Amino acid sequence: MVATKAPEDAYTAEPFVPERGGLTALRRAAAECRGCPLHRDATQTVFGDGNKDARVMLVGEQPGDQEDRQGKPFVGPAGRLLDRALEEAGIDPSEAYVTNAVKHFKFTQAEPRKRRIHKAPTLREMTACGPWLAAELAVVEPELIVVLGATAGKALLGSSFRVTQVRGTVLEEEIHGRPERLVPTVHPSSVLRADDREAAYRGLLSDLKVAAQVLA
């Protein structure tokens, strides 16, 4: 008898992505994704959320603890900080679409009742999840992608991406077969971890103002 490989061993979400349908169909299908091993420990898939006609798509790294529990992206402290910065920059958060490069929470946990500690996804895991992001881009067709942090940047632009080198600039690249404009910045969670939180916030706000100018 030949042993069959589990779908997650192939490290691709491609077989789970529906050929047609809008965001509702994608979200429903993503809930059943077994495209990589991360689904085993996560509470649920955390798919993108927001305006299907959004002019701007914000792409982060992966869901955090609160997102994993609630099933929505950017609902924790970093999400609240991002909303505040978007509003100050002149971008209405309610008119944006927010998602993550990876749709399942990756974490370490010393003991079952201990706090779950975020663990960065690997390039292999990001690549496995790429078909979901490609499908979201194809449906939403944003005018601009705001790249939140190094992991999102590597997922979209390759492993050589360095957020410190290109943050606050407007890039024009082909992403999943589509010409896109992108403005990279730091992930809002890095602002919360910064020694000088106010300076880090000002940097994030400055980058988002560049995004707002592109959309003006």
Contacts in CASP RR format, 6 or more apart in sequence:
PFRMAT RR
TARGET T0000
AUTHOR 0000-0000-0000
METHOD contacts of the structure
MODEL  1
MVATKAPEDAYTAEPFVPERGGLTALRRAAAECRGCPLHRDATQTVFGDG
NKDARVMLVGEQPGDQEDRQGKPFVGPAGRLLDRALEEAGIDPSEAYVTN
AVKHFKFTQAEPRKRRIHKAPTLREMTACGPWLAAELAVVEPELIVVLGA
TAGKALLGSSFRVTQVRGTVLEEEIHGRPERLVPTVHPSSVLRADDREAA
YRGLLSDLKVAAQVLA
6 34 0 8 1.000
7 15 0 8 1.000
7 16 0 8 1.000
7 34 0 8 1.000
7 35 0 8 1.000
8 34 0 8 1.000
8 35 0 8 1.000
8 36 0 8 1.000
8 37 0 8 1.000
8 39 0 8 1.000
8 40 0 8 1.000
10 35 0 8 1.000
11 35 0 8 1.000
11 36 0 8 1.000
11 124 0 8 1.000
11 125 0 8 1.000
11 127 0 8 1.000
11 128 0 8 1.000
12 35 0 8 1.000
12 36 0 8 1.000
12 127 0 8 1.000
12 128 0 8 1.000
12 131 0 8 1.000
13 30 0 8 1.000
13 33 0 8 1.000
13 35 0 8 1.000
13 36 0 8 1.000
13 128 0 8 1.000
13 129 0 8 1.000
13 130 0 8 1.000
13 131 0 8 1.000
13 132 0 8 1.000
14 131 0 8 1.000
15 35 0 8 1.000
16 29 0 8 1.000
16 30 0 8 1.000
16 32 0 8 1.000
16 33 0 8 1.000
16 34 0 8 1.000
16 35 0 8 1.000
16 131 0 8 1.000
17 26 0 8 1.000
17 29 0 8 1.000
17 131 0 8 1.000
17 132 0 8 1.000
17 135 0 8 1.000
18 25 0 8 1.000
18 26 0 8 1.000
18 29 0 8 1.000
21 139 0 8 1.000
22 52 0 8 1.000
22 139 0 8 1.000
23 48 0 8 1.000
23 52 0 8 1.000
23 136 0 8 1.000
23 139 0 8 1.000
23 140 0 8 1.000
26 47 0 8 1.000
26 132 0 8 1.000
26 135 0 8 1.000
26 136 0 8 1.000
26 139 0 8 1.000
27 47 0 8 1.000
27 48 0 8 1.000
30 45 0 8 1.000
30 47 0 8 1.000
30 103 0 8 1.000
30 132 0 8 1.000
31 44 0 8 1.000
31 45 0 8 1.000
31 47 0 8 1.000
32 45 0 8 1.000
33 39 0 8 1.000
33 45 0 8 1.000
33 103 0 8 1.000
33 104 0 8 1.000
33 132 0 8 1.000
35 128 0 8 1.000
35 129 0 8 1.000
36 104 0 8 1.000
36 124 0 8 1.000
36 125 0 8 1.000
36 128 0 8 1.000
36 129 0 8 1.000
38 102 0 8 1.000
38 104 0 8 1.000
38 105 0 8 1.000
38 106 0 8 1.000
38 121 0 8 1.000
38 125 0 8 1.000
39 45 0 8 1.000
39 104 0 8 1.000
41 105 0 8 1.000
41 106 0 8 1.000
41 107 0 8 1.000
42 63 0 8 1.000
42 68 0 8 1.000
42 104 0 8 1.000
42 105 0 8 1.000
42 106 0 8 1.000
43 68 0 8 1.000
43 69 0 8 1.000
43 71 0 8 1.000
43 105 0 8 1.000
44 68 0 8 1.000
44 71 0 8 1.000
45 71 0 8 1.000
45 103 0 8 1.000
45 104 0 8 1.000
46 63 0 8 1.000
46 67 0 8 1.000
46 68 0 8 1.000
46 71 0 8 1.000
46 72 0 8 1.000
46 73 0 8 1.000
46 100 0 8 1.000
46 103 0 8 1.000
46 104 0 8 1.000
46 105 0 8 1.000
47 73 0 8 1.000
47 99 0 8 1.000
47 103 0 8 1.000
47 132 0 8 1.000
48 72 0 8 1.000
48 73 0 8 1.000
48 97 0 8 1.000
48 98 0 8 1.000
48 99 0 8 1.000
48 100 0 8 1.000
48 103 0 8 1.000
48 136 0 8 1.000
49 72 0 8 1.000
49 73 0 8 1.000
49 97 0 8 1.000
49 98 0 8 1.000
49 99 0 8 1.000
50 94 0 8 1.000
50 96 0 8 1.000
50 97 0 8 1.000
50 98 0 8 1.000
51 94 0 8 1.000
51 95 0 8 1.000
51 96 0 8 1.000
51 97 0 8 1.000
52 97 0 8 1.000
52 139 0 8 1.000
52 140 0 8 1.000
53 140 0 8 1.000
54 95 0 8 1.000
54 96 0 8 1.000
54 97 0 8 1.000
54 140 0 8 1.000
54 142 0 8 1.000
55 95 0 8 1.000
55 142 0 8 1.000
55 143 0 8 1.000
55 144 0 8 1.000
55 215 0 8 1.000
56 91 0 8 1.000
56 95 0 8 1.000
56 96 0 8 1.000
56 97 0 8 1.000
56 142 0 8 1.000
56 143 0 8 1.000
56 144 0 8 1.000
56 145 0 8 1.000
56 146 0 8 1.000
56 211 0 8 1.000
56 215 0 8 1.000
57 96 0 8 1.000
57 97 0 8 1.000
57 98 0 8 1.000
57 99 0 8 1.000
57 136 0 8 1.000
57 137 0 8 1.000
57 140 0 8 1.000
57 142 0 8 1.000
57 144 0 8 1.000
57 145 0 8 1.000
57 146 0 8 1.000
58 74 0 8 1.000
58 82 0 8 1.000
58 96 0 8 1.000
58 97 0 8 1.000
58 98 0 8 1.000
58 99 0 8 1.000
58 145 0 8 1.000
58 146 0 8 1.000
58 148 0 8 1.000
59 99 0 8 1.000
59 100 0 8 1.000
59 101 0 8 1.000
59 133 0 8 1.000
59 145 0 8 1.000
59 146 0 8 1.000
59 147 0 8 1.000
59 148 0 8 1.000
59 152 0 8 1.000
59 153 0 8 1.000
59 155 0 8 1.000
59 156 0 8 1.000
60 73 0 8 1.000
60 98 0 8 1.000
60 99 0 8 1.000
60 100 0 8 1.000
60 101 0 8 1.000
60 147 0 8 1.000
60 148 0 8 1.000
60 149 0 8 1.000
60 151 0 8 1.000
60 152 0 8 1.000
60 187 0 8 1.000
61 100 0 8 1.000
61 101 0 8 1.000
61 102 0 8 1.000
61 120 0 8 1.000
61 121 0 8 1.000
61 148 0 8 1.000
61 149 0 8 1.000
61 151 0 8 1.000
61 152 0 8 1.000
61 187 0 8 1.000
62 100 0 8 1.000
62 101 0 8 1.000
62 102 0 8 1.000
62 103 0 8 1.000
62 104 0 8 1.000
62 105 0 8 1.000
62 106 0 8 1.000
62 118 0 8 1.000
62 121 0 8 1.000
62 151 0 8 1.000
63 71 0 8 1.000
63 73 0 8 1.000
63 100 0 8 1.000
63 102 0 8 1.000
63 103 0 8 1.000
63 104 0 8 1.000
63 105 0 8 1.000
64 76 0 8 1.000
64 105 0 8 1.000
64 107 0 8 1.000
64 118 0 8 1.000
65 105 0 8 1.000
65 107 0 8 1.000
65 115 0 8 1.000
65 116 0 8 1.000
65 118 0 8 1.000
66 75 0 8 1.000
66 76 0 8 1.000
66 77 0 8 1.000
67 73 0 8 1.000
67 74 0 8 1.000
67 75 0 8 1.000
67 76 0 8 1.000
67 105 0 8 1.000
68 104 0 8 1.000
68 105 0 8 1.000
68 116 0 8 1.000
73 98 0 8 1.000
73 99 0 8 1.000
73 100 0 8 1.000
74 82 0 8 1.000
74 83 0 8 1.000
74 98 0 8 1.000
77 189 0 8 1.000
77 192 0 8 1.000
78 187 0 8 1.000
78 188 0 8 1.000
78 189 0 8 1.000
78 191 0 8 1.000
78 192 0 8 1.000
79 188 0 8 1.000
81 188 0 8 1.000
81 191 0 8 1.000
81 192 0 8 1.000
81 201 0 8 1.000
82 93 0 8 1.000
82 98 0 8 1.000
82 148 0 8 1.000
82 188 0 8 1.000
83 93 0 8 1.000
85 188 0 8 1.000
85 201 0 8 1.000
85 204 0 8 1.000
85 205 0 8 1.000
85 208 0 8 1.000
86 92 0 8 1.000
86 93 0 8 1.000
86 96 0 8 1.000
86 208 0 8 1.000
87 93 0 8 1.000
88 205 0 8 1.000
88 208 0 8 1.000
89 205 0 8 1.000
89 208 0 8 1.000
89 209 0 8 1.000
89 211 0 8 1.000
89 212 0 8 1.000
90 208 0 8 1.000
90 209 0 8 1.000
90 212 0 8 1.000
91 208 0 8 1.000
91 211 0 8 1.000
91 212 0 8 1.000
91 215 0 8 1.000
97 136 0 8 1.000
97 140 0 8 1.000
97 142 0 8 1.000
99 133 0 8 1.000
99 136 0 8 1.000
100 152 0 8 1.000
101 121 0 8 1.000
101 126 0 8 1.000
101 129 0 8 1.000
101 130 0 8 1.000
101 133 0 8 1.000
101 151 0 8 1.000
101 152 0 8 1.000
101 153 0 8 1.000
101 155 0 8 1.000
101 156 0 8 1.000
102 121 0 8 1.000
102 125 0 8 1.000
102 126 0 8 1.000
102 129 0 8 1.000
102 151 0 8 1.000
102 155 0 8 1.000
103 129 0 8 1.000
103 132 0 8 1.000
105 116 0 8 1.000
105 118 0 8 1.000
106 118 0 8 1.000
106 119 0 8 1.000
106 120 0 8 1.000
106 121 0 8 1.000
106 125 0 8 1.000
107 116 0 8 1.000
107 117 0 8 1.000
107 118 0 8 1.000
107 119 0 8 1.000
108 116 0 8 1.000
108 117 0 8 1.000
108 119 0 8 1.000
109 115 0 8 1.000
109 116 0 8 1.000
109 117 0 8 1.000
120 151 0 8 1.000
121 151 0 8 1.000
123 154 0 8 1.000
123 159 0 8 1.000
126 151 0 8 1.000
126 154 0 8 1.000
126 155 0 8 1.000
127 155 0 8 1.000
129 155 0 8 1.000
130 155 0 8 1.000
130 176 0 8 1.000
133 155 0 8 1.000
133 156 0 8 1.000
133 176 0 8 1.000
134 176 0 8 1.000
137 145 0 8 1.000
137 175 0 8 1.000
137 176 0 8 1.000
137 178 0 8 1.000
137 180 0 8 1.000
138 176 0 8 1.000
138 178 0 8 1.000
142 180 0 8 1.000
143 181 0 8 1.000
143 214 0 8 1.000
143 215 0 8 1.000
144 180 0 8 1.000
144 181 0 8 1.000
144 182 0 8 1.000
144 183 0 8 1.000
144 211 0 8 1.000
144 214 0 8 1.000
144 215 0 8 1.000
145 156 0 8 1.000
145 175 0 8 1.000
145 180 0 8 1.000
145 181 0 8 1.000
145 182 0 8 1.000
145 183 0 8 1.000
146 182 0 8 1.000
146 183 0 8 1.000
146 184 0 8 1.000
146 185 0 8 1.000
146 208 0 8 1.000
146 211 0 8 1.000
147 153 0 8 1.000
147 156 0 8 1.000
147 157 0 8 1.000
147 163 0 8 1.000
147 182 0 8 1.000
147 183 0 8 1.000
147 184 0 8 1.000
147 185 0 8 1.000
148 185 0 8 1.000
148 186 0 8 1.000
148 187 0 8 1.000
148 188 0 8 1.000
149 163 0 8 1.000
149 184 0 8 1.000
149 185 0 8 1.000
149 186 0 8 1.000
149 187 0 8 1.000
149 190 0 8 1.000
150 161 0 8 1.000
150 162 0 8 1.000
150 163 0 8 1.000
150 187 0 8 1.000
151 187 0 8 1.000
152 187 0 8 1.000
153 161 0 8 1.000
153 163 0 8 1.000
153 184 0 8 1.000
154 161 0 8 1.000
156 173 0 8 1.000
156 175 0 8 1.000
156 182 0 8 1.000
157 171 0 8 1.000
157 173 0 8 1.000
157 175 0 8 1.000
157 182 0 8 1.000
161 184 0 8 1.000
163 184 0 8 1.000
163 185 0 8 1.000
163 186 0 8 1.000
166 184 0 8 1.000
167 184 0 8 1.000
167 185 0 8 1.000
167 186 0 8 1.000
167 207 0 8 1.000
168 183 0 8 1.000
168 184 0 8 1.000
168 185 0 8 1.000
168 206 0 8 1.000
168 207 0 8 1.000
168 210 0 8 1.000
169 183 0 8 1.000
169 184 0 8 1.000
169 210 0 8 1.000
170 181 0 8 1.000
170 182 0 8 1.000
170 183 0 8 1.000
170 210 0 8 1.000
170 214 0 8 1.000
171 181 0 8 1.000
171 182 0 8 1.000
171 183 0 8 1.000
171 184 0 8 1.000
172 179 0 8 1.000
172 180 0 8 1.000
172 181 0 8 1.000
172 182 0 8 1.000
173 179 0 8 1.000
173 180 0 8 1.000
173 182 0 8 1.000
174 180 0 8 1.000
175 182 0 8 1.000
181 214 0 8 1.000
183 207 0 8 1.000
183 208 0 8 1.000
183 210 0 8 1.000
183 211 0 8 1.000
183 214 0 8 1.000
184 207 0 8 1.000
185 203 0 8 1.000
185 204 0 8 1.000
185 207 0 8 1.000
185 208 0 8 1.000
185 211 0 8 1.000
186 200 0 8 1.000
186 203 0 8 1.000
186 204 0 8 1.000
186 207 0 8 1.000
188 204 0 8 1.000
190 200 0 8 1.000
191 197 0 8 1.000
191 200 0 8 1.000
191 201 0 8 1.000
191 204 0 8 1.000
194 200 0 8 1.000
END
